[in-house]
Amino acid sequence: MSVVLVVDSACDLPTAYLKANNIKILPINIKVNGTLYLDDKNEGRLKAFYDKNLLTNKNDAETTPYNSDQILDFILTNLATTYDYVIIQTVGSASSEIYNNTMDASHEVSSKYPEIRKIAKRPGKFGVRVIDTGTAFTGQALFAMYTIDLIRKRISKGQLQIKMRDIKPLIWTYGIPKDVGYVRERASKRGTKSVSAFGAFIGKTLDINPIICLRDNRNYVAAKIRGRQSAIEHLFNYAIECITDGSLIYPYIAVSFAGELSELESMSGFQRLKSAAKINRVKFSHTVMNLSGGLLFGPESVVLSLFTYTDSIEQSIKGS
């Protein structure tokens, strides 16, 4: 049986990793001032987008995920004639309609694929499994990396589904924006309230930066730290602590940055984090942030994800 993994373009995995593991991309593009921008996970094009400085609150921007008909066409055209079983992992359903749209499309697949596979001379049944990852961005990257390793072990579909279900609450994704006021305004447009109006005011006037946590289709402010660079350093230190003290459940770390990667790589703590991952045989990924993530957190934001049982970042900061 031929199995393929599909992620939407909110998933923050490097292009090289996607190609090496034959992971397919379901587009989620964004529209800025009426112009549609394609997020095809090309890091050069993503960087060029950020260089244009289009993600400011002065611009009218919104995500534009595929509707159910477009997703159905994507599945039948690109997957049904080549693979037997498709796993589609989407950004958390609380953040986007793409999960619901993909589920609607999957319900139509069974009545459509037989004729298409017959024409393509592809015998056998075709199945689609849609997974709401409950996370986003680098969290989706961890979900995908873990899934790829499971697929390589050739475990049964039933066991694969159980393991994917069980890891959802173990993925913790942390985002640090450059401008907390930007996040508050974007969040209010989306109907989320992870950063209050008062919190945004305090952040702007006293240089207080939140570390925003996304987990299991929920979001909240996990910690507040004076100074953006200090917040980023604390986040990297927390990830290093999780690696070295054994609290990392699965050996994966993913980081993304809404801008030039050289700026991320020059940040305090980044190289130490990368080195700690290498020494402890933790799979480490870093890439340019997808457009949906950049729209949510803003230019020059940092997002990091890891596997742990509990959110102990605030306690870690207090103990440092």
N, C-alpha and C positions, 0 to 999 in steps of 0.2 A: 504493500500500500504506500502510495506516494503522499507525503505530508508536507504542507507548506504553512509557514507563519506569516500573517499579515498584520501590520501595525498601521495606525493612522499617523499622519505627519506631525502630530503633537509629540510623538515619541522621540526623545533626545538620544539617538544613537548615531555614531559617526557613519558617514557614507561607506567607508571601507568595511566596517563591520556588517552593515546591511547587505552589501554585495557578497562578501565572503560567506555569509550564512543564508543567502538566497531569500532574504526577508523582503516581502512585497510591501509597497506603500499605498495606503488609501489616503488620497489627498484631503487636507483641510486647509483651504487657502484663506487669505484675509483680503478684505476690500478696504482701501484707503482712499478717501475722497473720490469714490466712484470707480477707482481703478483696481482690478483684481490682480493680486500677486500670488504666483504659484510657489508653494512650499514643496519642493521635490527632494528635500534633504541634501541638496548640493551646498556644501559649506561655503564655497566661494560666493555663490549667489546670495546666501543668507547674510554673509558679512557685508556684501555690497548693499543689501537692503538696509541694514543697520547704519551703514555709512551715510545713507541718504537722509537719516534723521527723520524718518516718517512717523515713528511711534512717539509722538508728543500729543498732549491733550488738546493741542490746537488743531489736530487733524481728526477727521471723522473716520474711525476705523472699527471694523468688526470682523469676526470670524465668519467664514462661509463654508460650512461642511457640506459634503455631498448629501443630496436627498435620497430617499429610498430607491427611487427609480434609477438614479445614477449609480448607486451602490450595487443594485441588482445587475445592471449592465456590466459593471466592473468585474463582478464575480463570474458571470457567464462568459464574458469575452476573454478575460485574462487568466482565469483559474480553472474553470470547469473542464476545459479540454486538455489540461496538462496534469492536473493533480486529482487525487481521490478524496483527500480529506484536508479541509482548510480550517485553520484556527485564526480567527480575527480578534485581535485585542484592541479595544478602544479606550480613549481617554475616559475618565470617570463620568458616569451618567449625570452626576450633579453639576458638571461643568459644561456639558455639551449635549446636543441632541443626536450626535453621531451614533451613540450606542442604540438608541431607539430606532433611528433610521436604518441601521444595519440589521437589527432584529427584524424589522418589517420586511426588509429585502430578503433575509434568509428564509422567511416563511414562504416566499414565492419561488425559491430555487428548486424545490423538489418537483414541481410541475413543469419547470422549464428546461432543466438540464438534460433529460433523456434524449430529446431530439438533437440537441447541440452536440452531445457526446457521440451520438450515432453518426452524425455528419462528419465529425472529426475522427471517427473510427477509434474511439477510446472506450473500451468495454468496462463493465462494472459499475458499481454505485458511486455516487458522489455525495459527500457530506460537508456541512458547514457548522462550525461551533463558534458562537459569538461570546466573547468574554468582556464584561465590564470590569476593567482593572481597578476601578475605584481610586485611581491615582492619575498622575499626569507627568509629562515631560521626562525628567530623569527617572521618576518612579516607573513609568512605562518601560524605560530602557532596562531597568532591573528585571521587571516582569518578563520581558522578551529574552534577555540573556539567560535567565533561569529556565525558561521554557525551551530554548534551543538546546541547552544541556540535557534536559529531560528527553527531548525528541531523539537526540543522539544515542540515548540509552535504550531506545526502542521499547519503552514501557507501553502497556496497553492504553487504549483511549480512555478507559474508565479511570485508571490510575492517574493518567495525565490530567484529567478533569478535576480529580480530587486534590491533587497537589497544587494546581493553579488556583483552586478555590481557597485552599488553606493558607497560601502565602499573601493573599490580599491584605489582611490586617497587619502584616509584618513589615510592610514597606512604608517607610517614613520619608517624606519629601519636604525639604526645607528651602524656602526662597527668601532671598535678601534683595530688595529693590534698592536702586540708587536714590529714588525720590519717593518717600512714603505718601506724599500728596497725590502723586500719579496713580499709585495703587488704589488709594481710597476712591478717586474719581472713576477709575475703570471698574472697580468692584461695585460701585453704586449703580453704574449703568447695567451691570450684569445681575444686579439684585443680591449680591453677596455682601456681607458686613464683617469681613475678617479684620478690617481696620476701621475703627469708628472715626467720625468727624473730629472728635476731641483728640483721639489718638494721633490723627494725621496732623492736627495743629501742634500738639506737643512735639511730635517728631520733627516738624519743620522748624520750630522755634528753638528747641533745645538739642537738635541734632541727635534725636533718639531714633534708632533704626530697629524695626521689628524683624524677627526671624519668623516667617509665616510657615506654618506646617500644613501640608495637604496629606490626608490619610483616610482611606476607606470612605471616600465620598464626603469627607468633612474637611473644614479648614478653620484654623484659629491662629492667634498669635502665640507662639511657643515661648518667646523671650523678647525682651526689649533691651537694647544695648546702645550706649552713647557712641556715636561714630560709625560710619559704614564700614571702614576698613577694620575696625575693632570687631564688628559683628561678623564679618567674613572670616577673620582670623579665629574667632571663637568657634565658628561653625566647622572650619577645617580641623581645629584642635579636638573638637568633639568627635569628629569622624575618626581621627587618629586614635583617640582614646578607645573608641568602640572596636577598632582593629586590634589594638595591643592588649586590651584587658579581657578579650574573649567574649564580649557582648554582641559581636557581629554574628548573626545566626547563619547567614550564607555569605560566602566570600565574594561579594560584588559591591563596588562603589561606582556611582555615576555622577558626573558634574557637567553642567552646561553654563554658557556665558552668552549674554545678548550683546555680542560685539566681537572684536578682534581677539582671537585666542591668545595671542602673545601678551595681552593685558592680563588675562586670567593667569597665565603661567608665571607672570612676574609678581603676582600677589603673595603677600606674606602667608606662609603656611602651605601654599599649594604644592611646592616641590617636596616638602616634608610629608605631606599626605600621599603624594605619588610614590615616594620612596618607601613609606610604611606599608603601602599596599603591595609593592613589589617584594619587600622582605618577607611579608607574611602570606604571600601567594594569593592575594586578593585581586580578582579581576577588576581593573581600573579603566574607566571610560570617561573621556571628556570631549566635548564638541560644542559647536556654535548652537545657541538655543534656537528652537523652532519659532516660527512666526506667532503661533498662538501663545506660547510662553512669553515671548517678547512683548506681545500686546498686553498680557495680564500684568507682568511685573515691571515692564519698561526697559529702555535701553540700559546696558551695562549692569543688568541684574545677574545674580548668581543663584543657581539652583543645584542642590545636592540631594542624593537619595541613598539610603542604606537599609539593610534588614536588621531590625532589632525587635525585642518583645515589647519594650516600653519606651516612651518619650522621656528621656532623662537629660535633655540638653540644658534645661534651666538649672537643674541641680549641678550639672557639670560646670556651668558658668559660675555659679555661686561658689563652687569649691576650688575654682582656679585662682 
